[in-house]
Amino acid sequence: MKLRVKKYVMAGLLTAMPLFAQETIQGRYCYHYGDNETLLEARELTRTLAIRNAIESYRVFVEAASLIDNFIMTTDLVQTISSGYLRDMQVLEHSEADYTICETVQFTVDPVSFDSFIKSQVQRRLRMARELGIDNNGYLKVLSVSPFKFNAAGEKVVEAVVKVLQATGPLDSVQYRNDKPQFKICITWMNRAGEAVDGSSVFIHNSAESLSVGEIKRIEFRNPPLEATSFRVWLVK
């Protein structure tokens, strides 16, 4: 009889104890808005970017981002996480003065399921990157895209690494290039609100010598617009 009581008490204690502690993550962002934005739009954008900073500060996400090494795919992962894996959001601080809004947010995460989700999503994106690249039109494949950085000349650039899937033939004349838009790499520059502000494109080469299947080229997009905070590199389909 005593033995049964002991077992019952122990089972109750084990049930009452949480298996895993919850973790909190915090993010802060200050945004200076202009006359062409409403206060509501600026508030929403500030919160969105504070949430993004919270996610990007989480230790497992930092490791994941270093594995992916691609700005666009990392952005996609942030959006996926924020859509369903953050709980109990609290606004710890909010201030508005002189067209500047600052906000600090905090979330609770279950570290086991959160870590597992991030790692599984990273593996899925790595498989996609190996199979299809960031973009693939059957003629070129974008293997990776860097975040903003500075080149040796001190210019702010974004660098795309592109693989040739079909021989290009000569591209040394306007006529040749007009006939083969599929060998063009394009970029769209976007502001903090995700709106397109400018864009440009460049061909994989512009010489009379054809590039062969399997060749890899590094393409630089230089001097983005001042208001550009993100971008999308894409191929003509």
C-alpha positions in Angstrom: 0.0 0.0 0.0 2.8 2.4 0.9 4.6 1.5 -2.3 1.6 2.5 -4.3 1.4 5.9 -2.6 5.0 6.6 -3.3 4.6 5.8 -7.0 1.6 8.1 -7.2 3.3 11.0 -5.5 6.4 10.7 -7.8 4.2 10.5 -10.9 2.4 13.7 -9.8 5.7 15.5 -9.3 7.0 14.6 -12.7 3.8 15.7 -14.4 3.8 19.0 -12.6 7.4 19.8 -13.7 7.8 21.5 -17.1 9.9 19.5 -19.5 11.6 22.5 -21.1 11.9 26.1 -20.0 10.6 28.8 -22.3 13.1 31.3 -23.6 12.5 35.0 -24.4 14.0 37.0 -27.2 14.0 40.7 -27.6 14.4 43.1 -30.5 14.6 46.9 -30.8 14.3 49.2 -33.8 14.2 53.0 -34.3 12.7 54.3 -37.5 12.8 57.9 -38.8 9.9 58.4 -41.2 9.2 61.1 -43.7 6.4 63.4 -44.8 5.3 60.8 -47.4 4.5 58.2 -44.8 1.6 58.2 -42.3 2.2 57.7 -38.6 0.3 54.4 -38.7 2.5 53.1 -41.6 5.6 54.2 -39.7 4.4 52.5 -36.5 3.7 49.2 -38.3 7.1 49.2 -40.1 8.9 49.9 -36.8 7.3 47.0 -35.1 8.0 44.7 -38.1 11.7 45.6 -38.0 11.9 45.2 -34.2 10.4 41.7 -34.6 12.9 41.0 -37.3 15.8 42.1 -35.1 14.5 39.8 -32.3 14.5 36.8 -34.6 17.9 37.6 -36.0 19.4 37.9 -32.6 18.4 34.4 -31.6 21.4 32.1 -31.3 20.1 29.3 -33.5 19.0 31.7 -36.2 22.5 33.3 -36.2 24.0 29.8 -36.9 21.3 29.2 -39.5 22.0 32.4 -41.4 25.7 31.6 -41.5 24.9 28.3 -43.1 22.5 29.7 -45.7 24.8 32.7 -46.5 22.2 34.3 -48.7 20.3 37.4 -47.9 17.1 36.6 -49.8 16.7 33.1 -48.4 17.4 34.4 -44.9 14.7 37.1 -45.3 12.2 34.4 -46.3 13.1 32.4 -43.2 12.5 35.4 -41.0 9.1 35.9 -42.5 8.2 32.2 -42.0 9.3 32.3 -38.4 7.4 35.5 -37.5 4.2 34.1 -39.0 3.7 31.3 -36.4 6.6 30.6 -34.0 6.6 33.6 -31.7 4.3 33.7 -28.7 3.2 36.2 -26.1 4.5 39.3 -27.7 5.0 42.3 -25.3 5.9 45.8 -26.2 8.6 46.7 -23.6 9.2 50.2 -24.8 7.6 52.6 -27.3 8.5 56.2 -28.0 7.7 58.8 -30.7 9.5 62.1 -31.1 10.7 64.3 -34.0 9.5 61.9 -36.7 11.4 59.0 -35.0 9.7 55.9 -33.6 11.5 53.5 -31.3 10.1 50.2 -30.1 11.4 47.2 -28.1 9.5 43.9 -28.4 9.8 40.6 -26.5 8.6 37.1 -27.4 8.5 33.7 -25.8 9.7 30.7 -27.7 9.8 27.0 -26.9 13.5 26.4 -27.6 13.1 22.7 -28.5 10.4 23.1 -31.2 11.8 26.5 -32.3 15.3 25.2 -32.7 14.1 22.1 -34.5 11.9 24.2 -36.9 14.7 26.6 -37.8 17.2 23.7 -38.5 14.7 21.8 -40.6 13.9 25.0 -42.6 17.6 25.6 -43.1 18.1 22.1 -44.4 15.2 22.4 -46.8 16.5 25.8 -48.1 20.0 24.3 -48.6 18.5 21.5 -50.6 16.6 23.9 -52.7 19.6 26.1 -53.2 21.7 23.1 -54.4 18.9 21.8 -56.7 17.5 25.0 -58.2 19.6 27.9 -57.0 18.0 31.1 -55.8 16.6 31.6 -59.3 16.8 29.4 -62.4 15.5 30.0 -65.8 17.0 27.0 -67.5 19.9 29.1 -69.0 21.4 30.6 -65.9 21.2 29.7 -62.2 21.8 32.2 -59.4 23.8 30.2 -56.8 24.1 32.9 -54.1 23.6 36.6 -53.4 25.6 38.6 -50.9 24.2 41.1 -48.5 25.2 44.7 -49.0 29.0 45.1 -48.8 31.9 47.2 -50.1 34.2 46.2 -52.9 37.9 47.0 -53.2 37.1 50.4 -54.7 35.0 51.4 -51.7 31.7 51.1 -53.6 28.6 49.7 -52.0 27.7 46.5 -53.9 25.6 43.4 -54.0 27.4 40.4 -55.5 25.6 37.5 -57.3 27.3 34.2 -58.2 25.7 32.8 -61.3 26.2 29.5 -63.1 25.8 29.0 -66.8 23.4 26.1 -67.7 23.4 26.5 -71.5 26.2 27.9 -73.7 25.6 31.6 -74.2 27.1 32.1 -77.6 28.5 35.6 -78.5 26.9 38.6 -76.6 29.1 41.4 -78.0 26.4 43.3 -79.9 23.1 44.9 -79.1 21.3 42.5 -81.5 22.8 39.4 -79.9 21.8 40.7 -76.4 18.3 41.7 -77.5 17.8 38.1 -78.9 19.0 36.5 -75.7 17.3 38.2 -72.6 17.6 34.9 -70.8 21.3 35.6 -70.2 20.5 38.8 -68.3 20.7 39.1 -64.4 18.3 41.7 -62.9 18.1 43.4 -59.6 15.2 45.3 -58.0 16.1 47.7 -55.2 13.5 48.1 -52.4 12.9 50.6 -49.6 12.0 49.8 -45.9 8.4 49.4 -46.9 9.2 46.8 -49.5 8.4 49.1 -52.4 10.5 49.0 -55.5 12.5 52.2 -55.9 14.9 51.3 -58.8 16.4 48.5 -60.7 19.1 47.5 -63.2 20.3 44.5 -65.2 23.5 43.2 -66.6 24.3 40.4 -69.1 26.4 37.4 -67.9 29.1 38.7 -70.4 29.4 41.1 -73.4 32.1 39.5 -75.4 32.3 37.5 -78.7 33.5 34.5 -76.8 30.7 32.1 -75.6 30.6 30.9 -72.0 30.3 27.2 -71.7 27.9 25.1 -69.6 29.1 24.9 -66.0 31.1 28.2 -66.0 30.5 30.4 -63.0 30.6 34.2 -63.0 30.5 36.8 -60.2 28.2 39.8 -61.0 28.4 43.1 -59.1 25.5 45.5 -58.8 27.1 48.8 -57.6 25.9 51.9 -55.8 22.3 51.1 -54.9 19.9 54.0 -54.3 20.3 55.7 -50.9 16.8 54.6 -49.8 17.4 51.0 -50.7 17.4 48.7 -47.7 16.7 45.4 -49.5 16.7 43.9 -52.9 15.7 41.0 -55.1 18.0 39.4 -57.7 16.1 37.6 -60.5 16.4 36.2 -64.0 14.3 36.8 -67.1 11.9 33.8 -67.7 
